Amino acid sequence: MNNEPLTAFDFRTGRRFFLRLFILPGALFLLASCSPPPDQLGKLDLVKWRTDRGGCNGVRATLVDDFKTVRQELKGKSSNEIGQILGRPDSEQLDDRNQKFYIYFLEKGVHCEDPKVKTDSRSVALRISAIGLVTEITFQRGRP
């Protein structure tokens, strides 16, 4: 075994190795994961969907049929992907066994004035499993 101290050349070589092995791939991964959200999913106009927070402008009500055609494509996606695709949910509800619901309102209601008030407006709920994947998509009035 060689017990000679590291020289400046050896240190620089080790640093370059570390840079090539860890830093550059990590930076490339971060750049690739910061892609902009999609504008369309099938016929569903995601830009219109995301800009109508709470369904308060009435735009989401016109997109319900398009949403129904792509809902099978949303199953199995992670909660992070859903946040990018559909935008931040209007309401989140925790369920048993570490499951949660992402709720998106489809029409204007009392929740537009005060989000804490119970509403009977039409909504769509995405059930997120304990491992963070969408397992079920349901339509109802208010929150599940």
Backbone as ProteinMPNN parsed JSONL, in Angstrom:
{"seq_chain_A": "MNNEPLTAFDFRTGRRFFLRLFILPGALFLLASCSPPPDQLGKLDLVKWRTDRGGCNGVRATLVDDFKTVRQELKGKSSNEIGQILGRPDSEQLDDRNQKFYIYFLEKGVHCEDPKVKTDSRSVALRISAIGLVTEITFQRGRP", "coords_chain_A": {"N_chain_A": [[0.848, -1.188, 0.0], [0.465, 2.222, -0.73], [1.707, 4.87, 1.051], [2.01, 7.55, 0.561], [1.474, 11.072, 0.766], [-1.425, 12.828, -0.52], [-1.119, 14.663, -3.473], [-1.402, 17.948, -4.966], [-2.209, 17.531, -7.567], [-3.41, 14.985, -7.45], [-5.592, 15.553, -5.791], [-7.035, 17.378, -7.341], [-7.716, 15.724, -9.478], [-9.359, 13.861, -8.179], [-11.41, 15.552, -7.422], [-12.422, 16.344, -9.889], [-13.375, 13.879, -10.728], [-15.406, 13.42, -8.833], [-17.073, 15.582, -9.502], [-17.836, 14.899, -12.129], [-19.113, 12.461, -11.663], [-21.203, 12.869, -9.8], [-22.241, 15.597, -9.528], [-22.738, 16.751, -12.15], [-24.596, 14.828, -13.414], [-26.695, 15.066, -11.545], [-27.417, 17.768, -11.793], [-28.3, 17.781, -14.456], [-30.496, 16.076, -14.199], [-32.177, 17.641, -12.553], [-32.674, 19.812, -14.269], [-34.054, 18.528, -16.318], [-36.327, 17.682, -14.968], [-37.708, 19.98, -14.506], [-39.579, 20.733, -16.401], [-42.04, 22.529, -18.31], [-45.582, 22.497, -17.461], [-47.977, 20.411, -19.231], [-50.05, 21.573, -21.994], [-52.281, 20.421, -23.092], [-54.307, 17.529, -22.675], [-55.272, 14.898, -24.228], [-58.352, 15.888, -25.446], [-58.753, 17.741, -23.501], [-58.346, 20.983, -22.416], [-55.828, 22.063, -20.656], [-54.753, 24.46, -19.811], [-56.915, 26.233, -19.649], [-58.328, 24.825, -17.684], [-56.595, 24.954, -15.419], [-56.505, 27.707, -14.957], [-59.019, 28.375, -14.053], [-59.622, 28.546, -11.091], [-61.206, 26.779, -8.552], [-63.457, 26.535, -10.103], [-64.832, 28.854, -10.349], [-65.155, 30.69, -12.398], [-66.682, 29.465, -14.262], [-65.573, 28.056, -16.369], [-64.53, 25.449, -16.113], [-66.844, 23.903, -15.997], [-67.602, 23.71, -18.633], [-65.691, 22.009, -19.553], [-66.069, 19.458, -18.628], [-66.957, 17.132, -20.059], [-64.719, 16.664, -21.707], [-62.858, 16.154, -19.716], [-63.862, 13.772, -18.66], [-63.29, 12.02, -20.731], [-60.536, 11.708, -20.555], [-59.965, 10.754, -18.066], [-59.152, 8.138, -17.4], [-56.514, 8.14, -18.193], [-55.353, 9.617, -16.209], [-55.328, 8.026, -13.993], [-53.131, 6.205, -11.913], [-51.107, 8.035, -12.062], [-48.727, 10.076, -10.288], [-49.139, 12.079, -7.298], [-47.673, 14.411, -7.53], [-47.399, 14.657, -10.312], [-50.088, 15.012, -10.983], [-50.562, 17.471, -9.762], [-48.983, 19.082, -11.429], [-50.247, 18.692, -13.897], [-53.106, 19.225, -13.598], [-53.049, 21.387, -11.921], [-52.85, 23.036, -8.683], [-54.865, 21.465, -6.233], [-58.287, 22.404, -5.475], [-59.255, 21.803, -3.025], [-58.155, 19.736, -0.364], [-58.436, 16.593, 1.126], [-57.975, 14.526, 3.867], [-57.941, 11.007, 4.284], [-58.678, 7.753, 5.683], [-56.022, 5.403, 6.429], [-53.746, 6.741, 5.389], [-54.522, 7.83, 2.949], [-55.622, 10.264, 0.554], [-57.735, 12.863, -0.795], [-57.823, 14.757, -3.747], [-59.58, 17.531, -4.574], [-61.377, 19.065, -7.106], [-63.325, 21.704, -7.987], [-66.141, 22.042, -10.117], [-67.969, 23.963, -10.751], [-69.297, 27.258, -10.019], [-69.8, 28.272, -6.632], [-70.649, 28.581, -3.097], [-68.159, 28.201, -2.055], [-66.472, 29.79, -3.498], [-66.568, 32.314, -2.418], [-65.959, 31.902, 0.3], [-63.671, 29.62, 1.14], [-63.786, 27.819, 3.27], [-66.381, 27.206, 3.859], [-68.975, 24.796, 3.681], [-69.93, 23.3, 0.641], [-72.225, 22.555, -2.042], [-71.575, 22.333, -4.64], [-70.883, 20.944, -7.889], [-68.224, 18.596, -8.2], [-65.014, 17.053, -8.803], [-63.275, 14.303, -7.57], [-60.11, 13.069, -6.836], [-58.784, 10.167, -5.75], [-55.983, 9.603, -3.842], [-53.57, 7.242, -3.25], [-51.838, 5.656, -0.452], [-49.249, 5.427, -1.314], [-49.013, 7.508, -3.006], [-50.265, 7.551, -5.55], [-52.791, 8.034, -8.048], [-55.813, 6.421, -7.642], [-58.534, 6.321, -8.002], [-61.226, 8.074, -9.546], [-63.829, 10.219, -9.032], [-67.075, 11.704, -9.508], [-69.098, 14.112, -7.904], [-71.297, 15.907, -5.664], [-70.135, 18.619, -3.895], [-67.713, 17.893, -1.33], [-66.093, 14.67, -0.992]], "CA_chain_A": [[0.0, 0.0, 0.0], [1.239, 3.43, -0.88], [1.382, 5.802, 2.135], [2.425, 8.903, 0.208], [0.375, 12.035, 0.889], [-2.026, 13.269, -1.771], [-0.571, 15.905, -4.021], [-2.429, 18.819, -5.518], [-2.698, 16.901, -8.783], [-4.333, 13.912, -7.073], [-6.801, 16.159, -5.255], [-7.796, 17.922, -8.47], [-8.258, 14.593, -10.229], [-10.467, 13.341, -7.383], [-12.486, 16.526, -7.484], [-13.03, 16.216, -11.223], [-14.116, 12.623, -10.734], [-16.621, 13.672, -8.054], [-17.905, 16.477, -10.291], [-18.397, 14.146, -13.257], [-19.928, 11.347, -11.22], [-22.375, 13.246, -9.002], [-22.789, 16.935, -9.718], [-23.289, 16.95, -13.485], [-25.855, 14.096, -13.614], [-27.729, 15.639, -10.682], [-27.868, 19.016, -12.407], [-29.068, 17.42, -15.645], [-31.778, 15.545, -13.732], [-33.001, 18.757, -12.106], [-33.108, 20.577, -15.434], [-35.042, 17.74, -17.051], [-37.562, 17.576, -14.188], [-38.332, 21.293, -14.409], [-40.237, 21.037, -17.663], [-43.327, 23.199, -18.085], [-46.726, 21.581, -17.481], [-48.564, 20.293, -20.566], [-51.185, 22.444, -22.308], [-53.401, 19.586, -23.511], [-54.321, 16.103, -22.363], [-56.368, 14.523, -25.116], [-59.086, 17.101, -25.838], [-58.88, 18.62, -22.339], [-57.487, 22.17, -22.421], [-55.331, 22.169, -19.281], [-54.518, 25.872, -19.473], [-58.215, 26.747, -19.189], [-58.651, 24.132, -16.432], [-55.766, 25.474, -14.319], [-56.766, 29.128, -14.673], [-60.339, 28.522, -13.429], [-59.525, 28.04, -9.721], [-62.47, 26.561, -7.868], [-64.574, 26.541, -11.037], [-65.583, 30.079, -10.063], [-65.411, 31.451, -13.619], [-67.568, 28.685, -15.11], [-64.86, 27.435, -17.486], [-64.417, 24.003, -15.887], [-68.131, 23.258, -16.298], [-67.616, 23.431, -20.071], [-64.639, 21.032, -19.842], [-66.367, 18.202, -17.933], [-66.969, 16.014, -21.007], [-63.326, 16.401, -22.089], [-62.205, 15.553, -18.553], [-64.309, 12.385, -18.553], [-62.624, 11.191, -21.746], [-59.122, 11.478, -20.234], [-59.765, 10.399, -16.652], [-58.405, 6.877, -17.287], [-55.101, 8.474, -18.347], [-54.878, 10.206, -14.957], [-55.148, 6.964, -12.998], [-51.767, 5.7, -11.853], [-50.148, 9.147, -12.006], [-48.382, 10.476, -8.924], [-49.76, 13.334, -6.856], [-46.88, 15.509, -8.098], [-47.785, 14.794, -11.719], [-51.443, 15.577, -11.005], [-50.403, 18.898, -9.46], [-48.473, 19.753, -12.627], [-51.203, 18.595, -14.995], [-54.379, 19.894, -13.298], [-52.841, 22.527, -11.035], [-53.08, 22.784, -7.262], [-56.283, 21.155, -5.999], [-59.07, 23.435, -4.79], [-59.395, 21.339, -1.649], [-57.517, 18.456, -0.076], [-59.095, 15.953, 2.262], [-57.288, 13.321, 4.316], [-58.804, 9.859, 4.5], [-58.007, 6.745, 6.499], [-54.885, 4.663, 5.88], [-52.854, 7.667, 4.692], [-55.019, 8.204, 1.637], [-56.161, 11.624, 0.521], [-58.5, 13.24, -1.972], [-57.645, 16.058, -4.372], [-60.895, 17.926, -5.04], [-61.442, 20.167, -8.06], [-64.715, 22.101, -8.18], [-66.481, 22.192, -11.522], [-68.882, 25.094, -10.95], [-69.283, 28.298, -8.991], [-70.601, 28.0, -5.443], [-70.289, 29.386, -1.925], [-66.727, 28.041, -1.804], [-65.752, 30.867, -4.184], [-66.513, 33.443, -1.486], [-65.276, 31.449, 1.518], [-63.29, 28.223, 0.902], [-64.021, 26.973, 4.445], [-67.806, 26.909, 3.938], [-69.384, 23.587, 2.974], [-70.592, 23.62, -0.613], [-72.843, 21.46, -2.773], [-71.233, 22.478, -6.048], [-70.336, 19.741, -8.518], [-66.771, 18.502, -8.095], [-64.382, 15.783, -9.138], [-62.328, 13.951, -6.515], [-59.102, 12.088, -7.199], [-58.29, 9.476, -4.559], [-54.541, 9.372, -3.894], [-53.254, 6.146, -2.336], [-50.777, 5.906, 0.527], [-47.96, 5.54, -2.007], [-49.026, 8.739, -3.784], [-50.76, 7.366, -6.907], [-54.236, 8.172, -8.229], [-56.431, 5.1, -7.766], [-59.962, 6.426, -8.307], [-61.695, 9.411, -9.883], [-65.282, 10.225, -8.904], [-67.797, 12.973, -9.623], [-70.108, 14.225, -6.87], [-71.624, 17.272, -5.231], [-69.347, 18.969, -2.711], [-66.527, 17.098, -1.036], [-66.455, 13.272, -0.669]], "C_chain_A": [[0.88, 1.233, 0.0], [0.798, 4.433, 0.184], [1.791, 7.223, 1.832], [1.233, 9.85, 0.331], [-0.158, 12.416, -0.497], [-1.387, 14.571, -2.221], [-1.724, 16.731, -4.561], [-3.021, 18.206, -6.783], [-3.707, 15.811, -8.456], [-5.658, 14.473, -6.549], [-7.676, 16.703, -6.373], [-8.424, 16.806, -9.291], [-9.453, 13.996, -9.5], [-11.666, 14.266, -7.43], [-13.196, 16.48, -8.835], [-13.875, 14.954, -11.307], [-15.444, 12.796, -9.999], [-17.602, 14.535, -8.845], [-18.586, 15.717, -11.424], [-19.38, 13.076, -12.793], [-21.231, 11.778, -10.556], [-23.012, 14.579, -9.407], [-23.425, 17.101, -11.094], [-24.552, 16.124, -13.735], [-26.999, 14.639, -12.756], [-28.291, 16.925, -11.264], [-28.71, 18.734, -13.653], [-30.439, 16.87, -15.267], [-32.702, 16.668, -13.304], [-33.517, 19.586, -13.273], [-34.195, 19.839, -16.207], [-36.365, 17.681, -16.296], [-38.294, 18.904, -14.058], [-39.0, 21.684, -15.721], [-41.591, 21.695, -17.384], [-44.475, 22.196, -18.144], [-47.329, 21.524, -18.879], [-49.758, 21.226, -20.744], [-52.443, 21.658, -22.656], [-53.216, 18.177, -22.972], [-55.527, 15.557, -23.117], [-57.034, 15.788, -25.621], [-59.173, 18.12, -24.709], [-57.856, 19.754, -22.405], [-57.05, 22.447, -20.981], [-55.056, 23.61, -18.863], [-55.812, 26.493, -18.951], [-58.58, 26.134, -17.837], [-57.906, 24.763, -15.26], [-56.087, 26.918, -13.979], [-58.124, 29.363, -14.018], [-60.321, 27.904, -12.028], [-60.9, 27.936, -9.089], [-63.671, 26.485, -8.779], [-65.386, 27.816, -10.956], [-65.877, 30.917, -11.303], [-66.301, 30.689, -14.594], [-66.892, 27.978, -16.273], [-64.797, 25.918, -17.316], [-65.703, 23.261, -16.203], [-68.227, 22.908, -17.779], [-66.61, 22.353, -20.454], [-64.911, 19.65, -19.252], [-66.331, 17.006, -18.888], [-65.555, 15.652, -21.459], [-62.565, 15.736, -20.946], [-62.579, 14.08, -18.443], [-63.626, 11.479, -19.567], [-61.176, 10.88, -21.393], [-58.904, 10.983, -18.805], [-59.029, 9.076, -16.477], [-56.903, 7.119, -17.426], [-54.513, 9.053, -17.065], [-54.647, 9.153, -13.876], [-53.722, 6.422, -13.091], [-50.716, 6.792, -11.837], [-49.907, 9.522, -10.549], [-49.065, 11.795, -8.578], [-48.988, 14.54, -7.387], [-47.237, 15.742, -9.557], [-49.17, 15.422, -11.84], [-51.388, 17.073, -10.717], [-49.886, 19.677, -10.653], [-49.527, 19.787, -13.725], [-52.443, 19.442, -14.726], [-54.221, 21.16, -12.46], [-53.113, 22.132, -9.594], [-54.553, 22.483, -7.027], [-56.981, 22.289, -5.241], [-59.232, 23.09, -3.316], [-58.71, 19.989, -1.53], [-58.171, 17.875, 1.151], [-58.332, 14.683, 2.601], [-58.303, 12.23, 4.612], [-58.036, 8.846, 5.35], [-56.897, 6.044, 5.707], [-53.992, 5.517, 4.976], [-53.26, 7.951, 3.256], [-55.528, 9.633, 1.708], [-56.928, 11.822, -0.778], [-58.027, 14.608, -2.443], [-58.998, 16.401, -4.976], [-60.776, 19.156, -5.931], [-62.915, 20.479, -8.292], [-64.961, 22.411, -9.651], [-67.384, 23.383, -11.803], [-68.784, 26.059, -9.772], [-70.198, 27.91, -7.838], [-70.15, 28.875, -4.294], [-68.806, 29.262, -1.59], [-65.894, 29.13, -2.5], [-65.592, 32.09, -3.283], [-65.717, 33.092, -0.231], [-64.952, 29.964, 1.366], [-63.581, 27.286, 2.08], [-65.483, 26.549, 4.592], [-68.105, 25.648, 3.135], [-70.197, 23.97, 1.752], [-71.197, 22.366, -1.239], [-72.576, 21.573, -4.27], [-70.67, 21.17, -6.592], [-68.817, 19.775, -8.437], [-66.303, 17.147, -8.59], [-63.318, 15.543, -8.068], [-61.394, 12.864, -7.029], [-58.579, 11.468, -5.914], [-56.813, 9.156, -4.783], [-54.216, 8.315, -2.834], [-52.127, 6.538, -1.386], [-49.412, 6.025, -0.133], [-47.943, 6.696, -3.003], [-49.504, 8.61, -5.212], [-52.277, 7.5, -6.953], [-54.827, 6.791, -8.465], [-57.887, 5.172, -8.2], [-60.307, 7.878, -8.593], [-63.218, 9.377, -9.875], [-65.833, 11.632, -9.054], [-68.889, 12.98, -8.57], [-70.454, 15.69, -6.639], [-70.858, 17.542, -3.948], [-68.106, 18.116, -2.576], [-66.952, 15.662, -0.706], [-66.547, 13.044, 0.825]], "O_chain_A": [[1.919, 1.27, 0.659], [-0.373, 4.811, 0.218], [1.912, 8.034, 2.75], [0.103, 9.465, 0.031], [0.551, 12.339, -1.5], [-1.15, 15.469, -1.413], [-2.868, 16.279, -4.608], [-4.216, 18.351, -7.037], [-4.748, 15.716, -9.106], [-6.722, 13.925, -6.834], [-8.893, 16.523, -6.368], [-9.558, 16.942, -9.752], [-10.455, 13.658, -10.129], [-12.808, 13.81, -7.473], [-14.421, 16.567, -8.907], [-14.96, 14.96, -11.888], [-16.488, 12.365, -10.489], [-18.804, 14.266, -8.865], [-19.786, 15.879, -11.649], [-20.376, 12.818, -13.468], [-22.258, 11.123, -10.731], [-24.225, 14.645, -9.604], [-24.564, 17.559, -11.183], [-25.525, 16.684, -14.239], [-28.147, 14.666, -13.2], [-29.501, 17.149, -11.233], [-29.729, 19.391, -13.872], [-31.432, 17.161, -15.934], [-33.884, 16.662, -13.647], [-34.67, 20.015, -13.268], [-35.145, 20.453, -16.693], [-37.424, 17.635, -16.922], [-39.411, 18.935, -13.54], [-38.98, 22.855, -16.102], [-42.208, 21.446, -16.349], [-44.361, 21.161, -18.8], [-47.209, 22.485, -19.639], [-50.4, 21.621, -19.77], [-53.552, 22.176, -22.527], [-52.091, 17.698, -22.832], [-56.667, 15.736, -22.691], [-56.367, 16.668, -26.164], [-59.62, 19.246, -24.929], [-56.649, 19.512, -22.444], [-57.813, 22.999, -20.188], [-55.122, 23.934, -17.678], [-55.809, 27.192, -17.938], [-59.078, 26.827, -16.95], [-58.507, 25.071, -14.231], [-55.956, 27.318, -12.822], [-58.362, 30.443, -13.478], [-60.933, 26.861, -11.802], [-61.668, 28.898, -9.093], [-64.8, 26.382, -8.299], [-66.516, 27.86, -11.444], [-66.761, 31.772, -11.266], [-66.641, 31.217, -15.653], [-67.572, 27.358, -17.089], [-64.993, 25.182, -18.282], [-65.661, 22.108, -16.632], [-68.863, 21.919, -18.142], [-66.665, 21.831, -21.567], [-64.07, 18.759, -19.365], [-65.74, 15.976, -18.563], [-65.224, 14.472, -21.581], [-61.728, 14.863, -21.175], [-61.726, 13.236, -18.168], [-63.405, 10.299, -19.295], [-60.631, 9.889, -21.877], [-57.76, 10.813, -18.384], [-58.334, 8.907, -15.475], [-56.103, 6.386, -16.844], [-53.301, 8.987, -16.856], [-53.861, 9.367, -12.953], [-53.183, 6.211, -14.177], [-49.54, 6.504, -11.617], [-50.763, 9.315, -9.69], [-49.511, 12.53, -9.46], [-49.584, 15.581, -7.665], [-47.363, 16.885, -9.995], [-49.397, 16.269, -12.704], [-52.091, 17.855, -11.358], [-50.301, 20.815, -10.874], [-49.683, 20.8, -14.406], [-52.797, 20.291, -15.545], [-55.175, 21.924, -12.312], [-53.556, 21.016, -9.323], [-55.412, 23.178, -7.568], [-56.358, 23.027, -4.478], [-59.332, 23.976, -2.466], [-58.688, 19.202, -2.475], [-58.433, 18.592, 2.117], [-58.071, 13.857, 1.726], [-59.39, 12.498, 5.125], [-56.874, 9.069, 5.691], [-56.857, 6.097, 4.477], [-53.542, 5.06, 3.926], [-52.41, 8.282, 2.43], [-55.828, 10.146, 2.786], [-56.788, 11.053, -1.729], [-57.848, 15.518, -1.633], [-59.516, 15.647, -5.801], [-60.158, 20.154, -5.56], [-63.67, 19.618, -8.743], [-64.104, 22.967, -10.337], [-67.553, 23.775, -12.958], [-68.27, 25.732, -8.702], [-71.243, 27.293, -8.044], [-69.363, 29.802, -4.482], [-68.253, 30.128, -0.912], [-64.743, 29.361, -2.13], [-64.6, 32.813, -3.375], [-64.903, 33.886, 0.241], [-65.852, 29.129, 1.451], [-63.618, 26.07, 1.894], [-65.79, 25.637, 5.36], [-67.562, 25.45, 2.049], [-71.049, 24.856, 1.815], [-70.733, 21.253, -0.993], [-73.283, 20.967, -5.074], [-70.062, 20.388, -5.861], [-68.197, 20.828, -8.583], [-67.094, 16.222, -8.772], [-62.564, 16.446, -7.706], [-61.839, 11.862, -7.588], [-57.995, 12.161, -5.08], [-56.44, 8.526, -5.773], [-54.552, 8.481, -1.662], [-51.541, 7.614, -1.505], [-48.51, 6.653, 0.421], [-46.983, 6.856, -3.757], [-49.189, 9.471, -6.033], [-52.968, 7.124, -6.006], [-54.404, 6.073, -9.371], [-58.425, 4.191, -8.713], [-59.764, 8.794, -7.977], [-63.832, 8.608, -10.615], [-65.155, 12.619, -8.768], [-69.545, 11.96, -8.358], [-69.964, 16.583, -7.331], [-70.937, 16.753, -3.006], [-67.522, 17.674, -3.565], [-68.051, 15.452, -0.194], [-66.839, 11.931, 1.263]]}, "name": "protein", "num_of_chains": 1, "seq": "MNNEPLTAFDFRTGRRFFLRLFILPGALFLLASCSPPPDQLGKLDLVKWRTDRGGCNGVRATLVDDFKTVRQELKGKSSNEIGQILGRPDSEQLDDRNQKFYIYFLEKGVHCEDPKVKTDSRSVALRISAIGLVTEITFQRGRP"}
